[in-house]
Amino acid sequence: MANESILIVDDEQDLCTILTSFLEKKGFNCHACHNAAEAVEYSKSNHIDLALIDLRLPDEDGITLMKKIKIFHPDIAILIITGYSDVKTAVSAIRLGASDYVSKPLYTDEIYQSVEQALEKKKQPSASEKKDKNKNSPSSKKSKSKKTPKKTNINKDYVLGSSEYSKTVFDHIKLVAPTDLSVIISGETGTGKEVAARLIHQNSKRKDQNFVAIDCGALPEDLAGSELFGHIKGAFTGALNDKMGSFEVADGGTLFLDEIGNLSYENQVKLLRAIQEGEIKRLGSNDNINIDVRIIVATNEDLSKLISDENFREDLYHRLNEFTITMAPIRERKEDIPEFADFFLQQANEALNKEVKGISNKAMKALNRYEWHGNLREMKNVIKRAVLLCNDEEIHEKHLPQMVVEYIPDPPEENFMNNLPLDLKAAAMEAEKSVIIQALRKVGYNKSKAADLLNIDRKTLYNKLKNFNLATD
């Protein structure tokens, strides 16, 4: 153990004490803070390898704190602590730079696995470091055409699903992959946009060259230019050495720009020029560098709306939009859920050294019923947690989060009053049903808390759930 330092930020002092004690026994150096202000002050003058941050803190939210800590420690690993009712926000945190999230109630084995994986990922060299290393090795004298291809078993690493929609997406990937067309991949966060981009690369003539992925949403605006185009020593305060940008690292291969809508207007101009001219300039340099890069971008926003709001250049959009692939949310292709669940089960078995053989029928029904607002990323975490908790041959409902097992779809919000039946008794029942569903969602489907919130006893709540056909058992 390398005695990595961990910062724990949570307003629950007992939880901080438990996590500190457990992680210190594993060989880590831990420090706990109970609010964001304390954490920021500690970060200014202390080395931190990883931070465990509660999403809900008394003085500000965990995502804002994460951004502040990254100013002092750009390479820090971040784990967000959250409840399952905040999964959508936690997924957004990953897009903004968090390594992963862990859900309450916390399990020490799960925390340890997540900490180990986040630190291991942090130690892996970046794409630019790999390219610099290759450049200085004896084999770098060989031509690009003689590079050893990276062997990847696509069937092992990726699943796109077997629904008609998924088959169409895969057909589009196979169609566009051999070309050099720029591609826009749209879809909600967690739908597998990067998976589709990697498949395009791996089925292209550039497959033996680098695939470089950049999350534009996680790039600080003042550093985005350096990350994309590189810089020379002294280009700005803190530029102590020359640095290759992502375009140079991806030369001959594919550059994947995730959340392209977050790129600043200034960097959109530079990106457009780089694509059109096939050359870039490092920040602070007057020298042009020729590049040959295929561009694939992804977005979970409506770029046409960003154009209307003058937040995205229309000429850049048309330059990128030579081919479009849309990744539908998993709730719109639920027939793919069993295949994805099995895929994530096998991944979790390998990561956790477990041998869980399958998922019970009841557990699978719960997975199919749930809406998966965090899409595949959320499902992967749910299955991994279930495998960690499972000591049986199959995953059962007891291994799944309560919110998944007892999920009830939201009542329609738009024009709710206008859609009520004119029958007064029936309208009252519909309104009562809506209030019950809202109460359950607010307390994470804890029936005792929901009953207290509704000012009724638990037995009455169960009877109403049964009468409204909302019971899940």
Secondary structure, DSSP 8 states (H G I E B T S, - for coil): ----EEEEE-S-HHHHHHHHHHHHHTT-EEEEESSHHHHHHHHHHS--SEEEEESB-SSSBHHHHHHHHHHH-TT-EEEEEE-GGGHHHHHHHHHTT--EEEESS--HHHHHHHHHHHHHHHHS--HHHHHHHHHHSGGGGS-GGGS------HHHH----SSHHHHHHHHHHHHHTTS---EEEEE-TTSSHHHHHHHHHHTSTTTTS-EEEEEGGGS-HHHHHHHHH-B-TTSSTT--S-B--HHHHTTTSEEEEETGGGS-HHHHHHHHHHHHHSEEE-BT---EEE---EEEEEESS-HHHHHHTTSS-HHHHHHHTTEEEEE--GGG-GGGHHHHHHHHHHHHHHHHT----EE-HHHHHHHHHS--TTHHHHHHHHHHHHHHH--SSEE-GGGS-HHHHT-------TTTTTTS-SSHHHHHHHHHHHHHHHHHHHTTT-HHHHHHHHTS-HHHHHHHHHHTT----
